[in-house]
Amino acid sequence: MTVLLVALGAAVGAPLRYLTDRTIQARHDSVFPWGTLTVNVAGSVVLGFITGLPVAPAVAALVLLLAQFFS
């Protein structure tokens, strides 16, 4: 079950990270990778928040799925 949740999270998260990166980078006329920086900082903040939440063991699988969206 855990492997399926990780795969599902990656399948949804990777295209969202790519689209966010391309959208932000298209708005800047700079060589600096603003899209990558934004995606990494936002993902770190959200992942830190999610992993810091106290959860019941029954909800741990859902937390794993959510964490995969942002890693």
Backbone as CSV, one residue per row, in Angstrom:
resi,resn,N_x,N_y,N_z,CA_x,CA_y,CA_z,C_x,C_y,C_z
1,MET,0.825,-1.194,0.000,0.000,0.000,0.000,0.872,1.261,0.000
2,THR,1.934,1.237,0.785,2.810,2.404,0.871,3.446,2.711,-0.485
3,VAL,3.857,1.688,-1.195,4.487,1.884,-2.506,3.499,2.522,-3.477
4,LEU,2.250,2.111,-3.411,1.241,2.699,-4.294,0.994,4.169,-3.969
5,LEU,0.984,4.514,-2.689,0.792,5.911,-2.307,1.969,6.772,-2.747
6,VAL,3.166,6.252,-2.619,4.350,6.990,-3.071,4.291,7.183,-4.585
7,ALA,3.915,6.153,-5.319,3.811,6.251,-6.779,2.721,7.242,-7.187
8,LEU,1.592,7.215,-6.501,0.509,8.145,-6.811,0.931,9.577,-6.521
9,GLY,1.577,9.780,-5.392,2.046,11.117,-5.048,3.049,11.649,-6.057
10,ALA,3.957,10.802,-6.489,4.953,11.211,-7.484,4.304,11.483,-8.841
11,ALA,3.331,10.672,-9.207,2.659,10.839,-10.498,1.882,12.151,-10.564
12,VAL,1.364,12.599,-9.459,0.635,13.869,-9.426,1.583,15.036,-9.166
13,GLY,2.525,14.847,-8.263,3.403,15.937,-7.853,4.398,16.380,-8.911
14,ALA,4.968,15.455,-9.651,5.998,15.807,-10.641,5.460,16.738,-11.739
15,PRO,4.333,16.425,-12.351,3.818,17.362,-13.363,3.429,18.720,-12.771
16,LEU,2.909,18.728,-11.546,2.556,20.001,-10.914,3.797,20.850,-10.640
17,ARG,4.885,20.198,-10.189,6.136,20.933,-9.977,6.666,21.490,-11.298
18,TYR,6.607,20.699,-12.348,7.096,21.136,-13.657,6.277,22.325,-14.174
19,LEU,4.953,22.216,-14.093,4.100,23.297,-14.588,4.288,24.579,-13.783
20,THR,4.436,24.441,-12.484,4.689,25.615,-11.648,6.023,26.260,-12.020
21,ASP,7.045,25.443,-12.189,8.360,25.942,-12.575,8.289,26.691,-13.901
22,ARG,7.667,26.111,-14.888,7.590,26.742,-16.208,6.768,28.024,-16.165
23,THR,5.691,28.045,-15.398,4.847,29.235,-15.304,5.610,30.400,-14.682
24,ILE,6.312,30.136,-13.604,7.055,31.194,-12.922,8.248,31.635,-13.756
25,GLN,8.950,30.693,-14.348,10.127,31.044,-15.158,9.727,31.860,-16.385
26,ALA,8.551,31.608,-16.933,8.104,32.355,-18.110,7.826,33.823,-17.789
27,ARG,7.585,34.128,-16.528,7.287,35.500,-16.126,8.539,36.319,-15.827
28,HIS,9.695,35.693,-15.841,10.940,36.398,-15.536,11.892,36.328,-16.722
29,ASP,12.510,37.446,-17.023,13.494,37.493,-18.109,14.900,37.403,-17.541
30,SER,15.116,36.404,-16.716,16.390,36.256,-16.028,16.928,34.844,-16.253
31,VAL,18.234,34.725,-16.158,18.855,33.413,-16.268,18.688,32.637,-14.962
32,PHE,18.508,33.363,-13.856,18.345,32.718,-12.557,17.090,31.845,-12.557
33,PRO,17.160,30.628,-12.049,16.014,29.703,-12.066,14.977,30.016,-10.976
34,TRP,14.213,31.087,-11.174,13.211,31.499,-10.187,12.139,30.433,-9.988
35,GLY,11.768,29.738,-11.033,10.753,28.690,-10.913,11.216,27.559,-10.020
36,THR,12.439,27.124,-10.201,12.991,26.047,-9.377,13.102,26.485,-7.920
37,LEU,13.562,27.700,-7.704,13.669,28.211,-6.337,12.300,28.262,-5.666
38,THR,11.312,28.762,-6.366,9.966,28.859,-5.810,9.392,27.494,-5.479
39,VAL,9.522,26.554,-6.399,9.002,25.206,-6.169,9.700,24.553,-4.981
40,ASN,11.012,24.699,-4.881,11.753,24.069,-3.783,11.432,24.693,-2.432
41,VAL,11.346,26.011,-2.375,11.035,26.674,-1.104,9.602,26.367,-0.675
42,ALA,8.657,26.480,-1.591,7.263,26.185,-1.256,7.100,24.724,-0.831
43,GLY,7.742,23.822,-1.548,7.663,22.402,-1.193,8.270,22.119,0.169
44,SER,9.368,22.771,0.486,10.004,22.581,1.793,9.117,23.074,2.925
45,VAL,8.495,24.217,2.723,7.606,24.769,3.755,6.400,23.859,3.975
46,VAL,5.770,23.449,2.895,4.579,22.598,3.021,4.949,21.231,3.598
47,LEU,6.045,20.649,3.130,6.469,19.351,3.639,6.826,19.434,5.117
48,GLY,7.491,20.494,5.530,7.805,20.689,6.942,6.557,20.824,7.781
49,PHE,5.562,21.537,7.268,4.296,21.690,7.989,3.567,20.354,8.117
50,ILE,3.493,19.621,7.007,2.773,18.338,7.016,3.434,17.340,7.951
51,THR,4.747,17.245,7.902,5.429,16.265,8.747,5.441,16.676,10.212
52,GLY,5.226,17.948,10.498,5.180,18.405,11.877,3.835,18.235,12.537
53,LEU,2.821,17.920,11.761,1.484,17.747,12.326,1.386,16.437,13.106
54,PRO,0.743,16.479,14.259,0.503,15.217,14.961,-0.644,14.472,14.267
55,VAL,-0.420,13.211,13.952,-1.452,12.434,13.266,-1.655,11.095,13.960
56,ALA,-2.853,10.600,13.820,-3.165,9.265,14.323,-2.581,8.238,13.356
57,PRO,-2.278,7.046,13.838,-1.723,6.018,12.941,-2.621,5.717,11.742
58,ALA,-3.910,5.871,11.901,-4.827,5.586,10.791,-4.692,6.619,9.672
59,VAL,-4.195,7.802,9.977,-4.080,8.875,8.999,-2.662,8.941,8.424
60,ALA,-1.770,8.126,8.915,-0.367,8.174,8.491,-0.212,7.938,6.993
61,ALA,-1.024,7.066,6.410,-0.940,6.801,4.974,-1.326,8.039,4.172
62,LEU,-2.317,8.773,4.641,-2.720,9.995,3.954,-1.614,11.050,4.040
63,VAL,-0.964,11.134,5.166,0.152,12.070,5.325,1.290,11.697,4.379
64,LEU,1.557,10.422,4.224,2.580,9.962,3.291,2.230,10.378,1.876
65,LEU,0.977,10.225,1.494,0.539,10.628,0.160,0.707,12.118,-0.043
66,LEU,0.280,12.922,0.925,0.414,14.373,0.817,1.877,14.801,0.763
67,ALA,2.702,14.136,1.531,4.122,14.467,1.548,4.758,14.202,0.186
68,GLN,4.307,13.213,-0.520,4.881,12.902,-1.827,4.554,13.964,-2.862
69,PHE,3.434,14.660,-2.704,3.107,15.733,-3.634,4.150,16.841,-3.596
70,PHE,4.772,17.055,-2.438,5.656,18.190,-2.252,7.128,17.823,-2.156
71,SER,7.467,16.555,-2.329,8.879,16.189,-2.238,9.492,15.995,-3.601
